[in-house]
């Protein structure tokens, strides 16, 4: 045993990965993929905020121009 794993387990994992990498290692999912999904959601949310803030700045600039004319 190495690191608490029987050598047969490593062999089985390798075989599973070679046969069908997409379905290999089921369980909690791919943590990298989960993080990537979260980052994409965060990016989309921030892009929405940027658009909202741009519109708000435009509104305030128009108001301030009307006040000075």
N, C-alpha and C positions, 0 to 999 in steps of 0.2 A: 504494500500500500504506500502511496505517495500522496502527501497532503490530504490524507483521509479518503482518497479515491482509489478504488480498485482499478487496476490497469484495464480491465474489460470495459469499464464505464467510458474511459477515454476513447477506446477503440469504437465503442458503439456510437458515441457522439460524433466522432470523425466520420464514420460510415453514414450516419444520418445526415450530416452536413453535405457530404458528397452526393448523396442520392437526391435530396431536395432541400436546398439551402433556405428556401422561403418558409418551409414548415419545420425546420430544425429548431430545436430548443424552445418548445412552447412553454408558456408559463406567464410571466408578468409582461411579456412583450419586449420589444427592443427598446432599451432605455434611451438610446441615441435618437431613435425615431420619435419617441414621446417628447423628448426635449425639443427636437426640431419642429414638431407640430405646435408645441407651446410657443416657441419663438416666432413662428409664422403668425399665430393668433395675436401675439403681442405687437408684432410689426403692423398688422392690419389695423389693430385698435389705435396704435399711435398715428398711423396715416390718417385715420378718421379725425383724430384730434387736431392734427395739423390743418386739415381742410376746414374744420370748424373755426380754428383760431385765425386762419387766413380770412375767412368771411367776416369774422368779428372785427378784425383790423380794418377791413374795407369799409364796414359800416361806420366805425368810429372816425375814420379819416374823412368820409363824406360828411358826417355831422360836423366835424371841426372846420371843414372848408365852408360849409353853409353859415357857420357862426361868424366867420371872419369876413364874409362878403357883404 
